[in-house]
Amino acid sequence: MLACLAAVILSSHAATPPSPRVLVFSKTAGYRHDAIPTGVEVMRKICSENGFPMEATEDASRFTDGNLATKEVVVFLLTTQDVLNAEQEAALVRFVRAGGGFVGIHSAADTEYDWEWYGELVGAYFRSHPPVQRARVVVEQPSHFTMRSLPKTSEWTDEWYDYRQNPRPRVTVLATVVESSYTGGVMGGDHPIIWCREFDGGRSWYTGLGHTVETWNDARFQAMLRDAILWVARRAD
């Protein structure tokens, strides 16, 4: 009996997946957010506290098959414009098709406009935004693992992106921003701001939040990013 119990315990331990290995990429070729240094440090904190091995870089040459093979999640943290060349793009495609996870934060939607596959990975491209202001976010999928840190309704001070197209037909919308709670939005009554999808063999998760240092320092936002990493790495459903 004891031998059988020990075998079960050993089997259980052996089946526990390792912590996801994360590449945080914050290269910019256009607008550069003041929150990038804070964002990178917050990601270091999240990964350190949860045992996620992390590499932070703005060096696009790290997008090779060899380096991405050592990662399970790629985070585009406040990237802008054209940040990868054709070979690096191909490596990211192979990474996702092999089951890799992608997390896009805020201006990840303001990146790689001429690359259709990337636009599908993120879900939508940036269109415009009004000035930074406070607005109300409503969780649409409260049972989703990555929404467990957010109440049904919450207030945030951030830069509210409008998108060139509503991503809803292609993604699972997790939360929306209420345009009547701020001024200058142009998407109307349906304004997704956080979403996810299964895409081309991998998983993708995106949030439009993240412009302000205030958002990065919010414990709710940090917990949501932790859960996003776990979800795209298939450590949670």
N, C-alpha and C positions, 0 to 999 in steps of 0.2 A: 504493500500500500504506500509506504513512504517513498519507495523508488518510483512508483507511478506518479505520485504527487510532485516529486522533484523534476521528473521528466516534463510534466505539464508546465511547471513554473519556468523551466529552461526554455521550453518551446515558446511560451508567452513572451519571454524576454527577447528571444531571437526574432520574434515577429514584429517587435516594436520598430517602426521606421525611424531612421536617423533624422535629426533636425534638418530642415531645408537649408541649403546653401544659397546665398543671396548675392547678386551683383547689383549694386546701386550705381546708376549712370546719370550724371548731371551735366553733361556737355551742353553748351548753348552756342548757336550760330546766329541768333537774333537777340531779342530782348533777354536780359539776364535778371532774374529775380533776386532781390535782396535777401530773400528767405533761404537761398540755397545752402549757405553754411549751417544755418540752424537745422534745415531739413536733413542734411547729411549727419549731423551730430545726433539728431533725434533717431534716425535710422540705426546709428551705431548703438544707441541706448536700447532701442527695441530689440535688436539682434543680440546684444550682449546679455540682456536680462532673460531672454528666452532661449539662449544657446544656439542661435542661428549663426553659423560661420558667414562672415560678410566681407566682401571686397567693394570698396567705394572708388570710383574712377571717373575721370573726364576724358580718358584716353580711349578713343574709338578702336584703336588697334587691339584692344582686349576682346573684341568681338571676333573670335576665331572658334573653329570647331573644338580645338583642344581646350581653350579656357572655358567655353560655355559647357563643355562636357563635365566640368567640375562644379557646375551650378544647377540649381533646380528652379530658381526664380530670378528674373531680371526686372528691376525697378527702374522705370524712366522717371526721374525726380526733377521736375521743372525744366526739362529739356526744351529747346526751341529750334525750329527750322531744320536745316539739313545737317544731321549729325553723323550719319553713317555713309560710307561709300558702298559701291555695288557688292564687293566681296563681303563686307561686314553685314550688309543687309541679308545676303544669302545665308550667312552663318546664323543670324537670328531666326530666319525662316526654318532652317533645319532644326534649331533648338526647340522651337515651338512644335514643329511636326513630330518631334521625338517625345513630346509630352511635357515640355517645359512650360513654366508659368510666367505670366507677364502682369505687372502692376504699373499702371500709369497714373501719375499724379499731376493734376491741374494742367500745366502747359505741355504735358505729353500729347495733348490734343492740338497743340500749336507746333507740331513737329512733322517733318517728312511729308509735306503736302503732295509731292509728286510720286509717292509710292503707294499705290492702291492697296496692296496687301496690308501695309501698316495701318492705313485708315480703317480697314476692316477689323484689324486686331484691336485697335483702341475703341472703335465703335462710332466715332464722329470727330470731325475737325472743328476747331475753333472758328468762330465768325466775328464776334465783337464782345465788348463788355462795358457796362457803365462804371462809374467810380466805385471804389471799395465802400461797402456799407453793410449794415446789419440786415439779415433776412431770415426767413423761417424755412427750415428743411423738414420735410415730412417723410418718414420711412414708409415705403410701400410694401416691402417684404420683411416684416419683423421677424419671421422665422428663419431668415437666411443667416448662416453662421457669422458673416461679416457685419451684420447689423445688430449684434447682441449688445454692443457697447452704447448704442444710441437709443434714446427714448423715441416714442412715436413722433413727437414734435420737438424740435430744438432750435435755438437761435445761434447764428454764427455771424461774425464779421469777416467778410471775405470779398473776393473779386468774382462776381457771378458771370461765368461764361455763357454766352449764347453760342449755339453750334450751327454749322452750316446745314445740317439735317438732323431731324429728330431720330435718335438711335433706337427708339423703342421697337420698331419692326425687326431689328437684328439682335437685340440683346435682352437680358432680363433686367428691367429697371428696378433698382433697390430703393432709391430715394429720389424725391423731386424737390426743387426749390419753388416756393410760392411767389410768383411774380407780383402779386398784389401786396406783398409784405416789403417790397423795395421799389425803387424807381429805375427805369431804363431798360428793363428786360424786353426782349422782342420775340420770344418763342411762344408766348401765350399761356393758355391754361395748363398745358402739358410740357413741363420743363424738367426733364431728367437731369440729375446732377451726380448720381452714383449708380453704376451699373456693372454687370459682369456677363460673361458668355463663355461657352465652350467654343473653341475656334481652331480649326485646322490641326487637330490632334492635341492641343494644349488648352490652357485656361487663361482667360484675360479678365482683369478687374480694373475699373477706372473710377477715380473721384475727381470732380471739378474743384473740390476744396483744396487748399494748400498754398494760396497766394501769400497769406499773411503769416508773420512770425507768431502771432496770437493763436492762429489755428494749429500750427505745428506744436506749440506748447500745451495744447489742450489734451488732457488725459483721454478724452473720448476719441479724439482723432488718432492718437497713438495706439490705442487698443484696437481701433478699426484697421489700421495698417498692419498690425501684428496678425490679426485674423485674416486679412486679405492675403498675406504671405502664406499662411497655413492653408487657405482655401485653394489658391492657384497651385500650390505644391501638392494638392490632393491629400493633405493631412486632416481635412475636415470636409464635411458635405452639408 
